[in-house]
Amino acid sequence: AEEGARVAGVDLKEPDPGGLACAIAADVTDEADMARAAAVATEELGGLDGLVAMAGIQASAPTHELDLATFRTVLDVSAVGTFLAMKSVLPGMLARGGGRIVTFGSTASVCAAPGLSAYAAAKGAVLQLTRSVAVEYATRGIRANCVCPGGVETPMLAAIDAARTGPDHFKEGHPIGRYADPAEIAAVVSFLLSDESSFVLGAAVMADGGFSVG
C-alpha cells in the first residue's frame, strides 16, 4: 500500500482497515469463504493482480505427543489455506492474462528441527505447492514464489521466546545475529510482486539471515 498498490486484507477477524482499500473477514480453511473473499476483493479493486498468502500457525511438541487434531489444524491453516487462497484468485488472474502469487514458507520448509513436525510438514507442503503452481501456470503469465523467512520480530515469535525454558538455539542459528524486522520481509514480498522479479519463478526465497546455510 505504501508503494501505491490498492490492497485488500483478509483475516479470520476483519483486519484493521488502516492502509487497506478493503478489509474482509474470512476463514482460509473454508472454500466458500475464500471464494467470497476473492469475489469481494475483485469487486472492490476492479481485479486482482497479486496474492500474498501468509496464513499460518505453529505447534511445538514431540511427534509422539502431538495430537492428531493439532497436526491437522496446522496443516489446514498453512497448506490448505494457501491452496484455497490460490484457487480463489487463479480464475481471475487467468482471465486478466497474468498475476503474481507470493506464499509464505519458512526455514522449516527446508530445514528440519525437533518438535516441529506439524509445522515443518505444513511449510514444506506450502513450498512444493507453490513450485507446482509456478510451473503449471508459467506460460499463462502467472508467477508464483515462496518466501521462507527465518525468525521475524512478531508477537507470535515473542510469545514462543517468552515460553522458552532452555537456550535460544533458534536465534543463535541466524549468522546475522538477530531476527528480521517485518519491513525487511515486506521488502522481499514487494520485489516478488513487482516487474523487477519477472524472471523469478518457483523460487524458495530464503529471507532468513543465513539460518538455512549456517
ABEGO torsion letter per residue (X at the ends): XAAGBBBBBBBABBBBABGBABBBBBBAABAAAAAAAAAAAAAAAGEBABBBBABBBBBBBBAAABBAAAAAAAAAAAAAAAAAAAAAAAAAAAAAGEEBBBBBBBAAAABBBBGAAAAAAAAAAAAAAAAAAAAAAAAAGBBBBBBBBBBBBBAAAAAAAAABABBBAAAAABAAGBBBBAAAAAAAAAAAABAAAAABBGBBBBBAGGAAAX
